[in-house]
Amino acid sequence: MTPNKTLLLILSTIVPLLPGAAVQAADGAKVFKEKTCTACHGKDAKTPLLPNYPKIAGQNKAYIIQQMKDIKSGARSNGQTAAMKGIMHLVSDEEIEAVADYVSKLPPN
């Protein structure tokens, strides 16, 4: 093995073990609050501000992800999506995943 390959092998083994080297997953509950999802969907994701806003607690994770991505991209622009469109440009794909995971695990009732 060449010295460069040996060094590469050593670094690829050690770097992930260094403090701060691993990227932490977004905290869905924290993102839900910070991105103001609570303003429309409620702190528990099932007491929306207005009756025509969806109750999203317990919703299917894949469905939530797709809806958020569609609103962000503009593929979905019906209903109350205008309210979310202004926020979604501030939400990363990792945060979308985290929020969807968090919300899908909340009890629906």
N, C-alpha and C positions, 0 to 999 in steps of 0.2 A: 504494500500500500504506500502511495506517495505521501510525503509530508503534508501536502495541502489537503488530501483526502482524509488523512488522520485528524488534522486540525478541524476540518468540517464536521467529521463524525463526533469529535469531542464537544464542539460547540453546540451541535444540534441536540446533544444529550444533556448538557449543563444549562443552557440558556432557559429552557422552560422551567427549570427548578429555582431560578433566581427570584427573589421577592419582587413583585410588581411586574414580572415578565408575562404572566398570564392575564389575559383580558377578562375582566369580570363581566358577567352577564348583567344586563340591565335589570333592575328591581321593578317588576310590573306594578306593584302597589305604589311605589314612589313615583314612577312615570305617570301613572293614572292621575295622581294628585297634582304633580308638577305641570303637566301639560293641560291642566284645567278640565279634564274629562268629567270631573265631579260636578262642575258647574251645570252641565246639562243632564248627565246621566245619574247624578246623585252620588253621595259618598259610598253607598253600597252597590252602585250600578243597577239598582232596581227601583229607585224612587226618582224618576226623571223630573226635571224642572217643569216641563209641559207634558200633557197627556199624549201628545203625538210624537214625543221623543221616545226612542226604544229603551226598554228594559233589557240590559245586555248581560246581567249576571247569569252565569250558567250556560251561556250561548256556546255553541260549537267553536272551538279554537280556530280551526281552518276557515270557517265562515267569517269570523271576526277579522282574521288576517286579510282575507280577500276583500272584504268590504272596505277596510281601512286603506289598503293599497289602491283599490279602485277609486276611492274618493281622492286620495292623494294625487293619482295620475290624471284624474278628470274623466276616467272611464265611466264612473258613476256620478251623475250630477242631478239626480232627482230628489224629491222629498226634502229633507232637512240637511242635505249634504253641504249646502252653502256655509252653514255655521261651522262645520268640521273642516271644510276646505282651507279656511284661514289658519287653522291650527296644524293641519297635517304636514305642511312644508317644514315644520319644526320637529317632526317625529321621524327618527331613523328607522330603517328596517329592523334593526335589533330591538328598538323600543316597541315597535309594532308587535313583534313576536312576544316580548315580555308582557305587554299589556294584555294581549290576547290570551296568553297562558294564565295570567292572574285572574282575569275576568271569567274565563271559562271554568275556573275552579270555585268561583263564588256560588253559594246556594241561591237558586233562582227565586225562592219564596222566603 
